[in-house]
Amino acid sequence: MLQALTTWQEAESHAHRLSLELSAAVAQLDRPKAERMARELQDARNYSAEMLRTTLELLASPEGK
C-alpha cells in the first residue's frame, strides 16, 4: 500500500510539472509544444487517477486496515 501511495504522489508531482510546462508553452505561443504537453498532461492525470484509485482500494481492503 505504501508503494501505491508513493507512486500516486510521484504521478501527481509529474502532472504538476507538465502543467507548468504547458503554461509556459502557451505563454510562448508554442502551439506544437502546447499540444504535446496537453496530451502528456492528460495521460499523466489519468495515470494519477488510477494510482489514487488503487491506493484507496488497498486502504479499503482487509489487508490495508
N, C-alpha and C positions, 0 to 999 in steps of 0.2 A: 504494500500500500504506500509506503514511503517513497518508493521508486516512482509510482504513478503520480504522486503529488509533486515530486521534484520535476518529472517530465512535463507536467502541466504548467508549472511555474516557468520552466525554460521556454515552453511554447508561447506562453504569454509575453515573456520578455522579447522573444524573437518577433512576434507580431507587433509589439510596440516599436521596435527598431524599424521594421518595414513601414509602419505608419509614418514615422518621421522621414524616412527616405521618400515615401510617396509625397508627403507635404513639400519636401524640398524640390522634387521633380516638377510638381505642379507650379510652385513659385518660380521655377526657372523656365517655365513654359516648355518643358521637355516632354512632349506628348508620348513618344515611344517608350521612354523610361517610365513615365507615369502609368501607362497602360500595363507594362510588365510588372511594376511594383503593385498595382491594384490586383492583378491576378495572383501574385505571390502572397499578398496580404490576405486575400480571400482563402487561399489554401491553408495559410498559417492559422487563421481564425477557425477554420473547420477542424484542423488537427487539434488545436487547443480545446475546442468544444468536446471532441472525442476523449481527450485525456481527462477533462473535468468530469465527464460522464462516467468514465472508468473509475476515477477516484471516488466519486460518490457511490457507485455500485459496490466498490470494495468496502467503503465505510459502512454501508447498509448490510453487508453480508455478515454472517455469524463470525467469520474469521477476523473481520475488521473491528469488531466490538470488544 
